[in-house]
Amino acid sequence: MNSMLKYTKVLILLCLGMVVFSSCEQDDETIFDRLIRYGWAGDLGFVDRYGEPLESGLLLNGNGFGTDEQCYFDDPNYIVSSLPLRWMINDGILSLDYGNNYPLIEIYDVYISSDELSGILYVDGYRDGPVTLYAY
């Protein structure tokens, strides 16, 4: 009887451990829901025609389309350009396709906390580095 009790306790701990560790990873559905709930602002590497860096403000719709409203970092109220885009999330990779005139932007290992989206930025398949976007 004593060994049966120990065996049951071990099984319960293993099941509990599986539930705890499996809930740490976000699935694409959870990420999708959070992506379309907010706008996301941050540096995706865009610059104006004079080389000044631009901040991207992503507005992603549930139909796979969206807009990137770009502004200067020191003047977020002045929209320099508004670029249409197609987007998708697949296996934790957020793909942003701006069309033929722009590189494909991908964010790998997307993780969304309460008001931050973080991951690794890739531009046309080349790693650019870590990126953080903020909800607005």
Secondary structure by P-SEA (a helix, b strand, c coil): caaaaaaaaaaaaaaaaaaaaaaccccaaaaaaaaaacccccccccccccbbbbbbbbbcccccbbbbbcccccccccccccccbbbbbcccbbbbbccccccbbbbccccccccbbbbbbbcccccccbbbbbcc
